[in-house]
Amino acid sequence: MSKFPLTFEVIADATDGASNPWKCSADALEPINMAIPVEFNGPGKAYSPEDLFGLAVLNCIIAVYKDVCEKNSLNFKKIEGKLIVKMDKVEGNSQVLLTHLEITFHITGASDKEKARELLERAIKMCPVSNSIKSGKTCHITVE
């Protein structure tokens, strides 16, 4: 059992200039390249903070699902996920917010299809990353 509170440390270092990419990493893992996305007039061609946000939510749900399935003796062949991060400006000022997450999961080869759906719905509700954000979420689940 994990001992709480848990801490996770990430690091980044960058030089000036919006068109200059930078690197970030976690727990002495290989650094990943970061850049301002083209949608914000950056160079793109690397992960953006918005990409990492979407990946954090998507992969947290998958991690919780894998753990819940193992604890409930449910086997599955594969889970595929896709998440679209939607952003918009706040009316009356120029502030940009993450407004909605459109999440789609497709599970194949589940030993019990109904239980697979049920456990994924539970994992979505349990995901600490997803539960920590204010934006709306819509989830679509298919099980084959």
Backbone as CSV, one residue per row, in Angstrom:
resi,resn,N_x,N_y,N_z,CA_x,CA_y,CA_z,C_x,C_y,C_z
1,MET,0.833,-1.172,0.000,0.000,0.000,0.000,0.881,1.241,0.000
2,SER,0.498,2.229,-0.734,1.243,3.476,-0.820,1.087,4.275,0.462
3,LYS,2.137,5.000,0.811,2.103,5.852,1.987,1.876,7.290,1.523
4,PHE,0.797,7.886,1.992,0.421,9.233,1.569,0.885,10.263,2.578
5,PRO,1.163,11.477,2.185,1.011,12.012,0.839,2.148,11.574,-0.076
6,LEU,1.847,11.462,-1.351,2.833,11.123,-2.373,3.321,12.403,-3.034
7,THR,4.541,12.393,-3.528,5.057,13.545,-4.273,5.688,13.066,-5.568
8,PHE,5.539,13.876,-6.585,6.144,13.611,-7.890,6.817,14.901,-8.328
9,GLU,8.057,14.807,-8.751,8.806,15.989,-9.139,9.100,15.952,-10.627
10,VAL,8.842,17.056,-11.295,9.178,17.214,-12.707,10.060,18.446,-12.836
11,ILE,10.878,18.460,-13.872,11.760,19.604,-14.082,11.720,20.040,-15.545
12,ALA,12.038,21.290,-15.764,12.133,21.838,-17.118,13.162,22.958,-17.099
13,ASP,13.798,23.152,-18.230,14.671,24.313,-18.374,14.557,24.832,-19.792
14,ALA,14.500,26.158,-19.903,14.276,26.791,-21.203,15.068,28.083,-21.302
15,THR,15.332,28.474,-22.523,15.941,29.776,-22.792,14.854,30.705,-23.313
16,ASP,15.178,31.970,-23.456,14.173,32.928,-23.922,13.844,32.716,-25.398
17,GLY,12.764,33.352,-25.834,12.336,33.266,-27.226,11.216,32.260,-27.398
18,ALA,10.043,32.737,-27.816,8.876,31.868,-27.967,9.086,30.778,-29.016
19,SER,9.994,30.976,-29.947,10.207,29.964,-30.983,11.268,28.934,-30.590
20,ASN,11.860,29.096,-29.422,12.886,28.149,-28.976,12.265,27.018,-28.166
21,PRO,12.452,25.769,-28.606,11.949,24.635,-27.827,12.755,24.491,-26.532
22,TRP,12.248,23.649,-25.627,12.956,23.370,-24.386,12.740,21.917,-24.024
23,LYS,13.307,21.478,-22.926,13.200,20.082,-22.495,12.637,20.012,-21.078
24,CYS,11.960,18.888,-20.815,11.482,18.626,-19.468,11.612,17.135,-19.199
25,SER,11.572,16.761,-17.931,11.672,15.343,-17.577,11.088,15.110,-16.192
26,ALA,10.983,13.850,-15.847,10.486,13.443,-14.537,11.303,12.256,-14.048
27,ASP,11.632,12.266,-12.774,12.298,11.123,-12.139,13.495,10.601,-12.919
28,ALA,14.346,11.476,-13.406,15.559,11.103,-14.130,15.280,10.274,-15.380
29,LEU,14.072,10.392,-15.932,13.753,9.725,-17.194,14.311,10.544,-18.347
30,GLU,14.316,9.951,-19.536,14.769,10.663,-20.717,13.966,11.951,-20.886
31,PRO,14.624,13.072,-21.126,13.892,14.323,-21.342,13.043,14.256,-22.610
32,ILE,11.964,15.017,-22.620,11.143,15.141,-23.820,11.193,16.589,-24.288
33,ASN,11.066,16.753,-25.597,11.094,18.085,-26.187,9.736,18.756,-26.044
34,MET,9.771,20.031,-25.732,8.574,20.849,-25.545,8.653,22.057,-26.467
35,ALA,7.488,22.550,-26.877,7.443,23.770,-27.684,6.047,24.382,-27.558
36,ILE,5.986,25.653,-27.792,4.695,26.327,-27.856,4.007,25.834,-29.129
37,PRO,2.714,25.444,-29.036,2.045,24.908,-30.229,1.816,25.983,-31.287
38,VAL,1.684,25.550,-32.526,1.453,26.486,-33.628,0.172,27.286,-33.419
39,GLU,-0.807,26.695,-32.708,-2.060,27.404,-32.434,-1.831,28.668,-31.610
40,PHE,-0.717,28.730,-30.894,-0.348,29.923,-30.128,0.874,30.600,-30.743
41,ASN,1.030,30.421,-32.042,2.117,31.037,-32.816,3.504,30.556,-32.425
42,GLY,3.576,29.344,-31.925,4.869,28.747,-31.621,5.319,27.877,-32.779
43,PRO,6.475,27.237,-32.622,7.007,26.409,-33.699,6.355,25.036,-33.811
44,GLY,5.690,24.574,-32.741,5.146,23.214,-32.771,6.273,22.201,-32.854
45,LYS,6.019,21.051,-33.429,6.999,19.980,-33.661,7.584,19.400,-32.374
46,ALA,6.893,19.578,-31.259,7.285,18.980,-29.982,6.032,18.962,-29.108
47,TYR,6.122,18.301,-27.971,4.980,18.290,-27.058,4.709,19.701,-26.551
48,SER,3.434,20.011,-26.392,3.033,21.293,-25.814,2.482,21.030,-24.415
49,PRO,2.374,22.060,-23.590,1.730,21.866,-22.293,0.319,21.295,-22.431
50,GLU,-0.400,21.693,-23.466,-1.750,21.173,-23.698,-1.717,19.682,-24.020
51,ASP,-0.703,19.255,-24.782,-0.529,17.825,-25.060,-0.295,17.053,-23.761
52,LEU,0.582,17.567,-22.922,0.894,16.876,-21.675,-0.320,16.820,-20.755
53,PHE,-1.116,17.879,-20.761,-2.342,17.903,-19.968,-3.264,16.769,-20.416
54,GLY,-3.521,16.690,-21.712,-4.376,15.632,-22.248,-3.804,14.250,-21.988
55,LEU,-2.514,14.100,-22.189,-1.873,12.808,-21.939,-1.944,12.423,-20.467
56,ALA,-1.814,13.400,-19.574,-1.888,13.113,-18.139,-3.257,12.562,-17.773
57,VAL,-4.314,13.195,-18.252,-5.669,12.722,-17.945,-5.899,11.345,-18.561
58,LEU,-5.609,11.206,-19.838,-5.859,9.946,-20.547,-5.102,8.784,-19.913
59,ASN,-3.831,8.988,-19.643,-3.016,7.899,-19.116,-3.284,7.614,-17.645
60,CYS,-3.742,8.608,-16.901,-4.146,8.347,-15.520,-5.363,7.430,-15.500
61,ILE,-6.342,7.720,-16.346,-7.535,6.860,-16.400,-7.142,5.442,-16.802
62,ILE,-6.270,5.307,-17.788,-5.832,3.978,-18.218,-5.089,3.262,-17.087
63,ALA,-4.226,3.976,-16.368,-3.490,3.360,-15.257,-4.442,2.875,-14.166
64,VAL,-5.428,3.707,-13.816,-6.402,3.311,-12.796,-7.196,2.110,-13.298
65,TYR,-7.586,2.124,-14.573,-8.348,1.009,-15.149,-7.561,-0.292,-15.074
66,LYS,-6.291,-0.257,-15.465,-5.468,-1.459,-15.422,-5.391,-2.016,-14.000
67,ASP,-5.235,-1.125,-13.026,-5.157,-1.539,-11.630,-6.494,-2.117,-11.145
68,VAL,-7.589,-1.443,-11.456,-8.918,-1.907,-11.046,-9.233,-3.262,-11.694
69,CYS,-8.883,-3.411,-12.963,-9.123,-4.699,-13.644,-8.341,-5.828,-12.982
70,GLU,-7.094,-5.560,-12.665,-6.278,-6.592,-12.035,-6.859,-6.987,-10.678
71,LYS,-7.284,-6.008,-9.903,-7.845,-6.289,-8.578,-9.194,-6.996,-8.658
72,ASN,-9.884,-6.880,-9.801,-11.192,-7.517,-9.985,-11.151,-8.692,-10.950
73,SER,-9.947,-9.208,-11.209,-9.749,-10.392,-12.056,-10.411,-10.271,-13.418
74,LEU,-10.319,-9.084,-14.015,-10.842,-8.893,-15.370,-9.663,-8.782,-16.322
75,ASN,-9.683,-9.613,-17.344,-8.645,-9.554,-18.370,-9.201,-8.869,-19.604
76,PHE,-8.347,-8.157,-20.292,-8.720,-7.563,-21.570,-7.493,-7.598,-22.466
77,LYS,-7.743,-7.584,-23.756,-6.630,-7.631,-24.700,-6.011,-6.246,-24.860
78,LYS,-6.880,-5.216,-25.010,-6.352,-3.892,-25.312,-7.353,-2.816,-24.917
79,ILE,-6.828,-1.691,-24.449,-7.635,-0.490,-24.272,-6.970,0.612,-25.085
80,GLU,-7.763,1.253,-25.917,-7.278,2.382,-26.709,-8.029,3.620,-26.252
81,GLY,-7.296,4.708,-26.107,-7.926,5.941,-25.675,-7.539,7.103,-26.554
82,LYS,-8.450,8.046,-26.665,-8.189,9.286,-27.392,-8.816,10.410,-26.571
83,LEU,-8.117,11.509,-26.455,-8.631,12.646,-25.708,-8.407,13.907,-26.527
84,ILE,-9.442,14.692,-26.667,-9.351,15.983,-27.353,-9.509,17.073,-26.310
85,VAL,-8.521,17.953,-26.232,-8.559,19.093,-25.319,-9.160,20.269,-26.071
86,LYS,-10.244,20.822,-25.538,-10.862,22.002,-26.156,-10.558,23.212,-25.295
87,MET,-10.189,24.299,-25.966,-9.857,25.548,-25.283,-10.708,26.658,-25.864
88,ASP,-10.956,27.680,-25.041,-11.724,28.828,-25.514,-11.342,30.045,-24.689
89,LYS,-11.674,31.204,-25.220,-11.427,32.448,-24.489,-12.589,32.736,-23.558
90,VAL,-12.269,33.324,-22.425,-13.292,33.753,-21.483,-13.922,35.018,-22.044
91,GLU,-15.251,35.032,-22.063,-15.959,36.193,-22.595,-15.624,37.428,-21.768
92,GLY,-15.308,38.508,-22.450,-15.028,39.766,-21.774,-13.563,40.034,-21.507
93,ASN,-12.700,39.031,-21.673,-11.255,39.280,-21.554,-10.507,38.314,-22.465
94,SER,-9.214,38.365,-22.420,-8.431,37.533,-23.350,-7.907,36.260,-22.695
95,GLN,-8.372,35.916,-21.501,-7.917,34.709,-20.825,-8.378,33.469,-21.588
96,VAL,-7.469,32.512,-21.753,-7.768,31.257,-22.429,-7.837,30.155,-21.373
97,LEU,-8.887,29.341,-21.463,-9.071,28.238,-20.520,-9.260,26.922,-21.250
98,LEU,-8.879,25.852,-20.586,-9.227,24.513,-21.054,-10.679,24.318,-20.651
99,THR,-11.558,24.203,-21.628,-12.990,24.204,-21.331,-13.645,22.830,-21.325
100,HIS,-13.119,21.887,-22.108,-13.783,20.589,-22.191,-12.818,19.513,-22.670
101,LEU,-12.999,18.325,-22.151,-12.240,17.158,-22.599,-13.210,16.163,-23.201
102,GLU,-12.949,15.771,-24.420,-13.745,14.760,-25.122,-12.900,13.485,-25.108
103,ILE,-13.342,12.480,-24.349,-12.542,11.276,-24.132,-13.266,10.066,-24.725
104,THR,-12.522,9.269,-25.483,-13.078,8.069,-26.097,-12.198,6.877,-25.739
105,PHE,-12.843,5.800,-25.298,-12.129,4.558,-25.000,-12.743,3.423,-25.800
106,HIS,-11.880,2.521,-26.237,-12.309,1.326,-26.955,-11.570,0.146,-26.321
107,ILE,-12.324,-0.788,-25.773,-11.745,-1.963,-25.121,-12.050,-3.184,-25.978
108,THR,-11.030,-3.992,-26.218,-11.229,-5.232,-26.972,-10.745,-6.413,-26.143
109,GLY,-11.366,-7.563,-26.402,-10.930,-8.811,-25.797,-11.179,-8.919,-24.307
110,ALA,-12.210,-8.251,-23.790,-12.500,-8.327,-22.363,-13.123,-9.674,-22.024
111,SER,-12.701,-10.254,-20.911,-13.255,-11.539,-20.479,-14.722,-11.411,-20.070
112,ASP,-15.156,-10.222,-19.680,-16.561,-9.938,-19.346,-16.839,-8.503,-19.797
113,LYS,-17.562,-8.356,-20.897,-17.766,-7.038,-21.511,-18.484,-6.054,-20.594
114,GLU,-19.528,-6.498,-19.925,-20.278,-5.595,-19.044,-19.415,-5.151,-17.861
115,LYS,-18.668,-6.092,-17.302,-17.775,-5.764,-16.189,-16.666,-4.820,-16.666
116,ALA,-16.193,-5.002,-17.894,-15.155,-4.134,-18.452,-15.649,-2.692,-18.522
117,ARG,-16.871,-2.501,-18.984,-17.469,-1.161,-19.065,-17.647,-0.576,-17.662
118,GLU,-18.169,-1.382,-16.774,-18.429,-0.957,-15.396,-17.132,-0.513,-14.705
119,LEU,-16.077,-1.298,-14.878,-14.799,-0.960,-14.241,-14.170,0.285,-14.864
120,LEU,-14.364,0.481,-16.174,-13.842,1.695,-16.791,-14.599,2.922,-16.276
121,GLU,-15.896,2.808,-16.139,-16.669,3.916,-15.579,-16.200,4.233,-14.157
122,ARG,-15.884,3.206,-13.399,-15.359,3.397,-12.043,-13.986,4.069,-12.094
123,ALA,-13.116,3.608,-13.001,-11.775,4.181,-13.123,-11.837,5.663,-13.502
124,ILE,-12.761,6.014,-14.382,-12.921,7.419,-14.782,-13.269,8.259,-13.562
125,LYS,-14.140,7.746,-12.704,-14.532,8.476,-11.494,-13.413,8.519,-10.457
126,MET,-12.522,7.537,-10.474,-11.447,7.448,-9.478,-10.178,8.198,-9.874
127,CYS,-10.025,8.548,-11.130,-8.776,9.130,-11.633,-8.435,10.433,-10.902
128,PRO,-7.335,10.463,-10.146,-7.001,11.675,-9.397,-6.630,12.868,-10.282
129,VAL,-6.032,12.616,-11.429,-5.691,13.733,-12.322,-6.968,14.350,-12.877
130,SER,-7.844,13.529,-13.403,-9.105,14.013,-13.957,-9.959,14.707,-12.896
131,ASN,-9.970,14.163,-11.694,-10.762,14.746,-10.615,-10.213,16.084,-10.129
132,SER,-9.000,16.416,-10.506,-8.373,17.654,-10.049,-8.578,18.833,-10.997
133,ILE,-9.299,18.621,-12.084,-9.477,19.692,-13.059,-10.915,20.187,-13.086
134,LYS,-11.075,21.438,-13.535,-12.391,22.067,-13.558,-13.122,21.908,-14.881
135,SER,-12.416,21.655,-15.959,-13.070,21.603,-17.274,-14.073,20.455,-17.328
136,GLY,-15.056,20.616,-18.193,-16.057,19.564,-18.397,-15.435,18.366,-19.086
137,LYS,-16.081,17.217,-18.925,-15.583,15.986,-19.548,-16.768,15.214,-20.115
138,THR,-16.561,14.671,-21.299,-17.517,13.765,-21.896,-16.752,12.492,-22.244
139,CYS,-17.272,11.341,-21.794,-16.598,10.070,-22.057,-17.488,9.175,-22.908
140,HIS,-16.866,8.546,-23.897,-17.533,7.583,-24.767,-16.786,6.269,-24.614
141,ILE,-17.530,5.180,-24.396,-16.912,3.874,-24.174,-17.521,2.852,-25.116
142,THR,-16.661,2.103,-25.804,-17.131,0.932,-26.549,-16.336,-0.273,-26.081
143,VAL,-17.012,-1.393,-25.958,-16.373,-2.642,-25.536,-16.742,-3.707,-26.557
144,GLU,-15.752,-4.378,-27.091,-15.972,-5.457,-28.049,-15.415,-6.756,-27.499
